[in-house]
């Protein structure tokens, strides 16, 4: 038994925890409208036998269990107690019950986010997201009025700028993957009518956050060019994130990289943002050798991105061997698959989550290479020239 996504609500009593609600809703497929920071709304939903309420973060958990801040409520009960009980800890809940609340409060901010993602997804799908294993330890409710908690959290500190809707494609499209060093080079690609632009925004580092923007900031160059030209070209932003140091989990390393990526993207000029923020899992330290660790790394990156801006579309890049070996077709995230050569070739893998193919190398004239890539069926594909430049137009 599972609960309809429209009947699952995530409640937070602080701004930071409400951001986690949006991230969890994004992963689980729950409407953003079901993320609430209103105590009275959460109370009504928790009392309803047909809706499941997930309390995200300690402040939300404490408020629905003890109401220690003595907030007004639909039952006009005094602070210090509520009619609500907690669902059993340590497992997913996929059934709504009147006067029961699901506990997504962890002892760290990351634990609360992880719990929110796992429990929201389980409620709707009856299983945890692929790559997620044991749940973090859940907090025990306390009769403490948390500083900064509010009975009505009206806003969240997430960036609302997003991709240009006109940049979305419905048929196979082939853009250019290049190493841009100036805004003028990006403008040249746009003037040549390349329908999409892809760049490596960051390279891996040995320590957290395991990635750092490239010195000439190619993503910023793309943002400026798209804004200046009012182009509707789509945009792929690749983030190379290194594997974790000893003692750090794959999920944590991915999460750190995702947070860093989204924080940098929040600083970009203009209103346009990448269509996809893509994890390129390589670099320093010891790589994942099991499907569970590889998937956990990717899921951590997506959670980190969404914890900062739930509007960004996290994705991942892999070669065909990795996609097959680590069972990446099972992930609920867009995949971009490396493939070479282009001429006379075709993908050896398939999966519903494959959004595009990152193909190399093309030469001029490029038309035959582009025609070949389009046959593979991906929507957002790229070709790269051997010098990583903008060598010619797509026609």
N, C-alpha and C positions, 0 to 999 in steps of 0.2 A: 504494500500500500504506500502511496506517495501523496503529497499535497499539491494541488494546482499552484503554479507559480503566482497566480493572481491572489492566492489566499495565504501567501507567506509574507510576513512583515518583519523588517529589521528595524530595531529601535535603538537609538543612541541618545545619551543625555549630555554629550559634549560635542563640540565642533569636530575635533579630531576623530572621534569614534563614528560620527556620521559619515565622514569620508570613507571609513572602512566599510560602512553599510553599502555605499554605492559600489565600491570595488567588489564586494561579495555578490551583490545583485547582478553585476555585470557578468561575473563568471557563471552564476547559476541560472541566468536567464529570467531573473525576477524583474518586474517593471520598476524603474527608478522611483515611480510614484509610491511604491510600497516601502521606501526608506523614510522613516519619520523621526523627527526629533521632538515630537509633541507627546508629553507624558499622558495627557488625557486620551489621546488617540490610541496610544500603546495600551493603556488600561482597558479601553473598550474592546480592542482586538484580542487581548489576552483573555478576557472574560467570555469571548465568543467561541463556541464549540467548533466552528467551521474555519477558524483562522489560526495559524501558527505564528507565534511571536518569538523572535530571536533577539535577546538582549545582548547588544554588542558593547563590550567594555564594562569595567567595574561600576562606573556611575549609573549606567542603565540597569545593570543587575541589582545593585543596591536599591535603586528607586522602586523597581517593581516588586522587590521582595520585602523591603522594610519601609519605603517612603521616608527615609530619615530626614529629608529636607522639609517635610510637612507640606508638600505641594497639594493644591486642590485636585480632587479626583471625582469621577462620576458617582462613586458610592458615598461621597462625603465622609470618608473615614479619616480619623485623625492620624497624624504621622506616627511611625513606630511599628506599623504592621500593615499588611495588605492581605487580600484573600488568595494570593497566588502561591503555588508550589512550583518547584523546579522539576523539569524532566530529568530522568536518570543521567548521570555524568558518564563520560568515557565512551559514548557511542552515538551514532546518528539517530535522529528522530524523524520519522516520516508519517506522523499522524497528528492531527490537530485535536486538542482536548481543551475544554473550558477550564479556565483558571490554572493553566499550566504554562510555564515559560521555559524556553530553551536557553541554556547558559553558554554564551559566546564571549565570556570574560576571561582573559588569560592574565598571567602574572607579568607579562611584558606586552608592549604595544604590538609587536610582531605576532605573539601568541594569540592576542585577541583577533587580529586580522586573519590569521590562519584558521582559527576556530570559526569565525564568521563565514569564511569561504567554504570550509568543509561542511559545516552544519546547514548552511543555506543550500548548497548543492545537493546534499543528501536528502533534505526535505522534499526537493522537487524530483530528483532522479533515483532515489533509493540506493545510492552508492556514493562513495567519496570521489572527487575528481581524480583522474588518472595521475599517478605519481605521488599522491598524498597517502601517507601511512598512518602512524599512530597520532592521535589527537594530542595537542599540548594539554598540560594540566589546567583544569578549570578552577577559577577562583571560588572561594567560599563567600557567600554574601556577608556583608558587614553593615551594621547600623551606623553608617558614617555618611554625612552629607559632603560629598566630594567637592573640593574647591573648583570652581569653574563650571560645575554642572548647572543645567538650566532646564526648567519645565517645558521650554519651547525653544529648541535650537532651530533658528530660522534659516541660517545660511551655512554653507560649507566652503572652506578655502580650497576649492578646486578650480582649475583653469577651464573656462567654458569655451574658449576658442577651439575649433576643430577643423577637420578637413572641409574643403569646399565641396558641397554636394555635387557640383557639376563635374568634379574630378573622378567620380566613381564610374566604373566601366561595366558593361554587361556582355561584352564580347571580347575575345582574346586581343590583347593590346601589347605592343612591344616597345618599351622605352630604352633609355641608354643608362648604363652604369659607368660612371666616369670619376676620375680624381680631379675635381674642380679646384682651382687655386684662386680664381677671381669671380666676382659676380658677372663680369662680362662673358666669361666662358659659359656660365649657366644660361645667360641671355642668348648666346649663340645657339645652344642646343634647342631652346624654345623657339627661336626664329627659324630653325631648320625643321620645325614641326615634329620634333620628338614628342610623343604623347605622354611620356612619363620620365621622371628623373630619379636615379638611385645613387646614393653616396654612402661611403663609410664615414659615419659621424664620429666614431671613437675607436680606440685600440685598447687592448687588454693591458692591465697592470698586475703586478704580483700580489698586491695587498688590497683590502677593501677600499673603495667599492669595486675593485677588479676591472675598472674601465676608466678611460679619461678621454675627453674630446681631443680630436686631432687639432694641431696647432693653428691651422688656417681656418678652422671651423667651417667646413664645407656645408653643413646643414644650414648655418646662418646665411651663407651665400645663396642657397636655394630659396630660403624664406624671403630674402630681400628681392630676388629676381622674380619670384612668383607674385609678390605684392606689387612690385613696380610695373610688371607687364599685365597684371590682371589675368594671367594665364589660368586655364582650368586643367593644366597638366597634373597628373597624379605624382606622388612623391613617396619613395621608399627610403627610410632612414635605418641604416644598419649599425648596430652597436656590438663591437667585439668585446666580450666579457670573459675574463680568465676564469679558470676553475678555482675552487677554494683552496686556501692554505690548510695545512694540517690542523685539525681541531675545529674547523668550520664546516657546517653541513653544506651540501650542494644547494639546498633550498635557500639557505641564508645568503650564500654568495650570489645566487641569481637575484634574490630580492634586493640586495645592496646595489647591484648593477642596475636593476630596474628603477629603483628610487632615484639614483643619480641621473639616469637618462631622462626621466620625466622632469626632474628639477631643472636640468639644462634646457630642455625643450620649452619649459615655462618662460624662459628668458628670451626666446626668439622674438625678433621684431615682427610687426604685422599681425594679421589675424589667422593666416594659414598655418596649419600644422601637418606633419606627415600623415599620409593615409595609413601607414603601418610603421610601428616602431619595432624593429626586427632584431632579435637576439642572434648574434653570430657566436656560437659557443666554441671558443678556442683561445689559445694564448698560453699563459704561464700555468705552472703547477700541474698536478696529476689529473688527467681527464676522467670523466665518468666511464666506468666499464660495465655497468649494468643498466638495463632499461629503467629500473626504478630511480637510480641516481640521475640519469640523463633527463628523464621526465621531470624529476623534482627540481632540477636546475632551471628548466624552462618554465615550470609553473611558478617558481620563486620569482623569476624575472617579471612575468606577467603580473603577479600580485604586487610587486614593487612599483611597477609603472602605474597600475590602477590605484594604488594607495595615495598617489600624488594627483593624478588626473584620470578619473574614470572614463573620460571621453576618448582618450587615446586608445588605439587598437594595437595591443601587443601581439607579436608574432614571433616565429623563429625560422632560422635558416639551417639547413643540413644538407649533406651530400646524400646520394642515394643509398649508400651502404649504411650510414647512420640512421636514415629514415626507416630502413627495413630492419636492421639489427636491433634497434632500441624501441621498436614498435611505436614510432611517433605518429602513425596514422590514427592512433587511439586518442590523441590529445585533442581537446576542444579549443584549439588555437590555430590560426592560419599558419600554413607552412609554405616556405619558399625553398625550392630544391635546386641545388647546383647541378649543372649538367654540361659536359664537354665530351667531344667536340659538338659543333652544331650541325654541320653539313652531313646529311645522310643518317642522322642519329634520331633516336626517340627515347623517352623515359622508360626505365625498367621498373619503376615503381608507380603505384597509383594510390590515391586516398582522397576521401571527401574533403579533407582539410587543406589540400594543396591549392593555394591561391595563385601560384605562378612559378616560373622556372627562371633561374639566374644562369644564363647561358654564355659561354665564351669558347672561342673568340670569333668575332665577325671581322670582315674586311670590306673595303669599298669596291664597288657599290654594295650597299647593305641589303637591298631588297630581297634577294634570295634567302639570306639568313633569317630575315624577319618572317618571311613566308613559312620557312621551316619551323620556327619556334611557335608560330600561331597554330600550327597543326597539332601541337601537343595539348592544347585545350585550356591552359592556364589563362587567367584574366589579366594579371599584372606580371608581365614578363620583362626581362631585360637582356640586352646583348652588350658585350664589352669588347672594345678594340684592344689589340695587344699592347698599345701604349697608354691605355686607360684615358685616352683623350676623346674629343668630339671630332672624329676624323671626317665624317660626312653625314649627309641627311639620311633619313630612313627610306627614301625613295630614290 
